[in-house]
Amino acid sequence: MKNRIYQSLFLGLTSAIAASASYALISPRMTESAISVNTIVTPSIYDAAADFLSDTTPQIQYPLIVDYQVKSGESLSSIFSKFDLSKTTLNDITASEAGHSLVDLDVGDMVQLKITAPGELEHLVYKKNPIDTLIATRSETGYDVQIISAPIDKEIATVQGTISDSLFLDAKRAGLPDKLIMKLVDIFAWDIDFAENLKDGDQFTVVYEKFLVEGKQVYTGDIVATEFTNKGKTFAAIRYKDEDGNSTYYTPQGKGMKKTFLSSPVDFARVSSLFNMHRRHPILNTIRAHKGVDYAAAIGTSVKTVGNGKIIFRGTQNGYGNVIIVQHGEKYTTLYGHLSGFADSQAVGSEVSQGDVIGYVGQSGLATGPHLHYEFRIDGVHQDPLAVNLPESFAVSEKFLADFKAQTQPFIDKLNQATAATPDIKVDTLVAQKKS
Ligand SMILES: [Zn+2]
């Protein structure tokens, strides 16, 4: 798909250049009929040109314009040799700062060459990406190499959906790009347990940026505002760029979305056993407190540390099997048991950041099936991770509140427009914001 966008942009650009330079555009297919029997061509040009010339006559009429697609194992140097262009020409172009990007061409990249006579390159056009195009033109002294950037337009798009299958399927169906589905999970990770608590009928609205060149989307930007109604409760998040230029998500009231701990250490897993002080143990068959929460997930599923901290234990303990304990600040520890393995790059004493993968779901120790056993302790006392009141987050500071409101109001308006058209969505949070 990327290639198709890419190629059509390239061809569009080719025609624009052809028109402005007042020479006839010869597309690869048209070149076939443009071959003249009177022009002599060297065998190497013939080999390279064979891809687009079905004519067996080894003769080419100049000027030759080639739209060349880079194949596996090729470099600009090997392409130049195919077309009998000299090392001097190659060096003249790649020596400049702008021309240096030609050194690492990727498979599928398009390079246009205009060759006016054997060994004579008049120009080279290389579409670096959907935005930037490199143009090298022969001059008195060598080659002028410049990069031309197409003007980029920004558009705000809105996507809405309702949960009936899974967040992935329903968001995809609604038209939300994949990377934004993951972003949505990240933004609400502290409020919504996507693993356990998603319900049919939950609704989401996502307002995000799209970047376009000549009306065609070249890349997806970030989420600027979003709302998720989970089991009748609505959460909203708005992006705000702070004084250092960092983008962070806040509630419409300016409270941070990121809290000290994630609500779940495994993405998209089901809670299979709750915190219960009087549980009958499935293997020991005795009443024994279950001082944590179990998440059923396939062996090898990533386990993430729910908060910043330091690994204080990593090894084997009787019933827990392979287990990791992370210390978060003074008061908090979390424990992850029955693992199949540990993250390679860490050890006891390693500092870990919230969301870092520390190990993998397994069935080690006393476990009837693959799952993660997860414990949360405050001052050494076990708490129910699903019920504990977690510490709050940072808010927009008082002095930036006016700027925050000014910056985020247009996004809040977009969200409101979208949700107003969908009466099922509760807009309490946003109404509260409007009144304030
Ligand atoms: Zn357990």
Residues whose N, C-alpha, C, O or C-beta is under 5 A from the ligand:
A	BS01	ZN	G292 V293 D294 H373
